[in-house]
Amino acid sequence: MLDTHRKMTALGVYQHALAYMHESGRSVELDWQRDSVFGAFTETDFLRETAWVILCSGFRETAVRRVFDYVSLAFCDWESAGSIAASAAHCKAAALEAFRSKAKIGAIVETALAVDQIGFDYVRQRVLTDPIVELQAFPFIGPITAFHLAKNLGFDTAKPDRHLVRLAQVLDYPDAHRLCSDLSQMTGESSKVVDLVLWRYLADHLPRSSVEMLVAA
């Protein structure tokens, strides 16, 4: 009975969050996540999504989104690791005009240099074999951000960031993965889509409200 109540409460939160996404005009985010297929990512996809996750680590997503187009332009619109490597100093200097973290911009350059040196085909093969482990070979990609990056590349997983972890605790789930897995089974959506729906709702409403208040809404 307790497990059923927990699942129904989680489902209610999910449905509320999904309605918010549609009402706030964020359906395009849903379509992007639903259409992402692990194994289909290109070199451009890999460079862009890795840069995105590096910049978002410890920063608000809204702050990164405001400057990401400029950063992308500075890095040759992620055309290839080779194009970035050939103009690494110029790319770094241009990107720092918009995002003033030398460590993070340097990490993006380092990622491009590594991909250029060992070849994207090899990188892709390794990531497809064991994404969570292999992605951690890149700077600023750790045990948590590896799930974020893998999800953005199409891997069907939840990411245990602070919002999802806290929601799982409030709903009496052992972790974010189990929460998203249960909701995936109940809704027919993938875990990565469930993650996105819950995360977007929480990210847009916190810290104005607590997770407890959002669950009770």
N, C-alpha and C positions, 0 to 999 in steps of 0.2 A: 504493500500500500504506500509506504514511504517513497519507494522508487518511482511508482506511478505518479504520485503527487509532484515529485521533483521534476519529472519529465514534462508533465503538463504545465508546470510553472515556467520551465525553460521554453516550452513551445509558445506560451503566451508572450514572453519577452521577445522571442524571435519574430513572431507575427507583428508585434507592435513596431519592432525595428524595421522590418521589411516594408510596412506601410509608410514609415517615415522616409525611407529611401525613395519610394515612388513619389510621395508628396513633395519632397524637397528637390525633385528633378535629378536624382542621382541614378536613374535607371541605366545610364550609359556605363557606370562602374560595374553594375551587375552583369551587363552584356559582355563587357571585357573579361570579367573573371570567368563567366560561364564558357566563353569561347576559347579561353586559353587552354592549350593542349601541351602537356609535358612531353618533350621530345621534338616539338616543332619550333622551338625558339632559335632565332638566328644569332649571328655574332652581334648585330646591332641591338637586338633584344637583350642579350646577355650584358653588354656594356651599359646600356641604359638602365636596366633594372638593378644591376649591381651598384651603379652610381646613386640611384634613388635610395636604396636601402642604406648605403653608407651615409648619405647626407641626413636621412631621417633618424638615424640612431641618436637618441638623446635630444632630438629637436621635434618641435611640433610639425606635423605634416603640412599644415597650412602655410607655415613659414617657408618650408622647402618648396612647396608648389609655386609660391610667388616668384621664385628666382630660377626655377628649374629650366625653363625655356632658354634663359640666357646662358646658364651653365651648359646646357646641351649644345647651344651654338658655339660656345667656347671650345667644346670637345668635338667639333666637326660633325655635330648631330649624330654622334655614335656610329659613323659610317663604317669604321673598322678600327681594330686595335693598331694596325699599321699606320693609319693616317694620324692617329693620336701620337703614336711613338715618334713619328717623323717630325712632329711639331710640339713635342712635350712641353718645352719651356714656355712657348707662346700660349699653349692651351692652359697651362697652370696659371700664368699671369692674368689671362683674360677671365678665367673662372673666379679668381680671387677678388675681382672687382665686384662680383655679386654675392659671393659666399666666402666670408673671411676666416675660414678655418683652414690653416695651412696643412694641418694633419689630415683632414678629410679630403681636401682637394689633392693633396699628395698621394693619398690612398687610391684615388681614382686613377691617377697617372700610373701608379705602381701596378694596379690591376691591368691596365691596358698594355703596359710593357711586358708583363708576365704572359698575357694571352698572345701578344705578338711573338714572343720568344718561343713558346712551346707549341703554338698553333691552336686555333679555335677548335678544330676538329678533335684534337686530343682532349682539350678542356671539356668539350661537350660530351664526349664519350665517358669521361671520368664522372661528370656530374650526373649523367643518366644512370650510371652504375650505383652510385651512393650519394645522393644530393646533399643530405644534411652533413655528412662528414666531409665531402670533397669541397663544398662551398666555403668551409671554414679555413681553407688554405689561403683565402684572399683577405687582405687587410680590412679590419673593422667588421668582418663577418664572423660572429661568434655563435655559441650554442643556441641562442634565441633568434638572432638576426638571420641565421641560416634558414630557419623555417620561413621567415618573412620572404627572403629572396627566392627560396624554392617554390613557395606559393605563387609569387609573382611570375615565375617562369612556367607555371602551369601544373606543378606538382600538387596533388590533392592532399593538403594537410592544413591544419590550423596553425597559427603562430601564437606561442605562449607569451604574448606581451602583457604588460601590467594591467591593461583594461580587461582582457579576456581572462587572465589569471584571477583577478578580483571578482569578476562576474561568476566564474566557476566556484569560487569559495562561497559566495553569497548563496548560490543555488545548491550548495552542498555536493558539488562534483569534485572528484579527486584532482582533475586538471582540465585545462582548456581543450585538450584533444578529446577526452571522453565527452565533454559537453557538446562539442561540434559533431562528434561521431553519432551521438544519440539523436541530435536534431537532424542530421543528414538522413538517418534511417526513417525518421518520422515525416520529413518533408519531401524526400526524394531529391533534394539538392545535394551537391557535393560538399564536403567539409570545407573546402576553400571558399565556397560561396557563403556558407553559413558563417564562417569566420568574418568575411567582409561585411556582411549585413550587421552582425553584432558589433564589430569594431567601429564601423562608421557611425552607428547610433551612439555608442559610448563616447567616441572621440568628439562628436559634435555637441554632446550635452555635458560632459565633464570639463572642468570641476564645478560648473554651476549647480549641478545636482550630484548627489552621491550615487554610487551603484545601487545601494539599498533603496533609495527613493525611486530610481528608474525601474527596478524590479517590481516595486509595489504599485507603480503607476497603472 
